[in-house]
Amino acid sequence: MTTPLAAQIARDYGTPAAVIDMDRVERNIARIQAACDAAGVANRPHIKTHKSPMLAKLQIAAGARASPARNSARPK
């Protein structure tokens, strides 16, 4: 079943198209960070999860530690 919003996006942008509800993303980032803070653990999201520098910056701004992928260029 196609929703009216999905049909509008398909008409406007074609398919496939990635559509992100930023309000929901920001709520989810805040919820996960609050859960980590309450548990006393560091939130260390990995950039490979979403592959988006923009989302990684939002996570860091919310209190997450820098992604481990940031250090992957270091020699071993």
C-alpha positions as CSV (number, residue, x, y, z in Angstrom):
1,M,0.0,0.0,0.0
2,T,1.4,3.4,-1.0
3,T,0.7,6.4,1.2
4,P,-0.1,9.8,-0.3
5,L,3.2,11.1,1.0
6,A,5.2,8.3,-0.6
7,A,3.3,8.8,-3.9
8,Q,4.1,12.5,-3.8
9,I,7.8,11.9,-3.1
10,A,7.9,9.4,-6.0
11,R,6.4,11.9,-8.4
12,D,8.7,14.7,-7.2
13,Y,12.0,12.8,-6.9
14,G,11.6,9.5,-8.7
15,T,12.4,6.2,-7.2
16,P,14.3,5.0,-5.4
17,A,14.6,8.0,-3.1
18,A,15.9,8.1,0.4
19,V,13.6,10.3,2.5
20,I,14.6,11.2,6.1
21,D,12.2,12.5,8.7
22,M,14.7,14.8,10.5
23,D,12.3,15.5,13.4
24,R,12.2,11.7,14.1
25,V,16.0,11.4,13.6
26,E,16.7,14.1,16.1
27,R,14.2,12.6,18.6
28,N,15.9,9.2,18.2
29,I,19.3,10.6,18.7
30,A,18.2,12.4,21.8
31,R,16.5,9.3,23.2
32,I,19.5,7.0,22.6
33,Q,21.9,9.6,24.1
34,A,19.6,10.0,27.2
35,A,19.5,6.2,27.6
36,C,23.3,6.0,27.4
37,D,23.7,8.9,29.9
38,A,21.3,7.3,32.3
39,A,23.2,4.0,32.1
40,G,26.5,5.8,32.6
41,V,27.9,4.4,29.3
42,A,29.5,6.3,26.4
43,N,27.5,6.4,23.2
44,R,30.0,5.5,20.4
45,P,27.9,5.2,17.3
46,H,29.8,3.9,14.2
47,I,29.5,5.8,11.0
48,K,29.1,2.6,9.0
49,T,25.6,2.4,10.4
50,H,24.3,5.3,8.5
51,K,27.3,6.4,6.4
52,S,26.4,10.0,6.9
53,P,28.8,12.7,8.2
54,M,25.8,14.9,8.8
55,L,24.1,12.4,11.1
56,A,27.4,11.7,12.8
57,K,27.7,15.4,13.6
58,L,24.2,15.5,15.0
59,Q,25.1,12.5,17.3
60,I,28.3,14.1,18.5
61,A,26.4,17.4,19.1
62,A,24.0,15.4,21.3
63,G,26.8,14.0,23.4
64,A,28.1,10.9,21.6
65,R,31.8,10.3,21.5
66,A,33.5,10.6,18.1
67,S,32.9,7.6,15.9
68,P,35.6,5.0,15.9
69,A,35.8,5.3,12.2
70,R,37.3,8.7,12.6
71,N,40.5,7.0,13.8
72,S,40.6,4.4,11.1
73,A,43.2,6.3,9.0
74,R,45.8,5.9,11.8
75,P,48.6,3.4,11.1
76,K,48.4,0.2,13.0
